[in-house]
Amino acid sequence: MTDEWYVLIEEDTRETERAEGVELKLHRWMLVGTHHINGDQEQATAAAKDAALHYLPAGQARRRAGPACFPHPGRSLGGAPQATEP
């Protein structure tokens, strides 16, 4: 029997905006991705490290005009790992 693990990718952003002459410092938190892992803690840890190495925050992605997260074979930000063809 294998355990079920979820690797969650969250993003915090801070912005300063002005409204009616008042400076507002906004802090936003957002869940931007999940990886469902069927396996042991070692596999979940490896998946978390892999996701951390390949994730590019949205703010940086906009500056680079690229995707927010680089897809890698067998993984989807939407949920469970996908099958890959040989």
C-alpha positions as CSV (number, residue, x, y, z in Angstrom):
1,M,0.0,0.0,0.0
2,T,1.3,3.5,-0.9
3,D,0.6,6.7,0.9
4,E,-1.0,9.7,-0.9
5,W,0.9,13.0,-0.8
6,Y,0.2,16.4,-2.2
7,V,2.9,18.9,-3.1
8,L,1.4,22.4,-3.0
9,I,2.9,25.4,-4.6
10,E,1.9,28.7,-3.1
11,E,2.8,32.3,-4.1
12,D,2.9,35.4,-2.0
13,T,2.9,38.8,-3.7
14,R,3.2,42.2,-2.2
15,E,2.1,45.3,-4.0
16,T,1.8,49.0,-3.1
17,E,-1.1,50.9,-4.5
18,R,-2.6,54.3,-4.0
19,A,-6.3,55.0,-3.4
20,E,-7.6,58.4,-2.5
21,G,-4.2,59.7,-1.6
22,V,-3.5,56.8,0.8
23,E,-0.7,54.3,0.2
24,L,-1.9,50.7,0.6
25,K,0.5,47.8,1.0
26,L,-1.3,44.7,-0.2
27,H,-0.3,41.2,0.5
28,R,-1.9,38.4,-1.6
29,W,-1.5,34.6,-1.1
30,M,-2.5,32.2,-3.8
31,L,-2.3,28.5,-4.3
32,V,-0.9,28.2,-7.8
33,G,-0.3,24.5,-8.2
34,T,-0.7,21.0,-6.8
35,H,1.0,17.7,-7.5
36,H,-0.7,14.5,-6.3
37,I,1.9,11.9,-5.4
38,N,1.1,8.2,-5.0
39,G,4.1,6.9,-3.1
40,D,6.1,7.3,0.0
41,Q,7.5,10.4,1.7
42,E,10.8,10.1,-0.2
43,Q,8.9,10.4,-3.6
44,A,6.9,13.3,-2.3
45,T,10.0,15.1,-1.1
46,A,11.7,14.5,-4.5
47,A,8.6,15.9,-6.3
48,A,8.5,19.0,-4.0
49,K,12.2,19.7,-4.8
50,D,11.6,19.2,-8.5
51,A,8.6,21.6,-8.4
52,A,10.6,24.1,-6.5
53,L,13.4,24.0,-9.0
54,H,11.1,24.4,-12.0
55,Y,8.5,26.9,-10.7
56,L,8.8,30.5,-11.9
57,P,6.6,33.0,-10.0
58,A,4.1,34.9,-12.0
59,G,5.7,38.3,-11.5
60,Q,9.0,37.1,-12.9
61,A,7.3,35.2,-15.7
62,R,5.6,38.5,-16.8
63,R,8.9,40.2,-16.9
64,R,10.4,37.4,-18.9
65,A,7.1,37.0,-21.0
66,G,7.2,33.2,-20.4
67,P,4.9,30.7,-18.7
68,A,4.3,30.8,-14.9
69,C,5.5,27.2,-14.5
70,F,7.6,25.2,-16.9
71,P,5.9,21.8,-17.5
72,H,8.0,18.8,-17.1
73,P,7.3,15.2,-18.3
74,G,4.8,13.2,-16.3
75,R,3.6,16.1,-14.1
76,S,0.7,18.5,-14.3
77,L,0.0,21.4,-12.1
78,G,-3.7,20.4,-12.2
79,G,-3.4,17.2,-10.2
80,A,-2.1,13.7,-10.6
81,P,0.9,12.8,-12.7
82,Q,0.1,12.1,-16.3
83,A,1.2,9.1,-18.3
84,T,3.9,9.7,-20.8
85,E,4.5,7.8,-24.0
86,P,7.8,5.9,-24.4
